[in-house]
Amino acid sequence: MTPASLELRRMQMLTEIGAEQNTMTVVMMPSEFVSAARAFAEGAPVLPKEKD
């Protein structure tokens, strides 16, 4: 499967979940995004660490 087809499937799944259970929507996101959001909220730089 290509990344585009996986993204389309994910969006289709979210649509199905939203239609069935409109009180809660589950959104999957990469852990890197969560780490960046946490660092942004704490005021830390969001840039990735450079590898040595």
C-alpha positions, 0 to 999 in steps of 0.5 A: 500500500502506498502512503496516499492509500493508507491516508485515504483509508484512515480518513475513511475509517474516521468518517465511519467512526464519526457516523456510528459514534458521534460522541467520540472521534479517535484520531491516530497521529505519529508520536513525533507530532505529539512530542512536537506539540508537547515541546511547543506547549512547554516553550521548548524548540520544536526542531528535531535533534541533529544526529552526530 
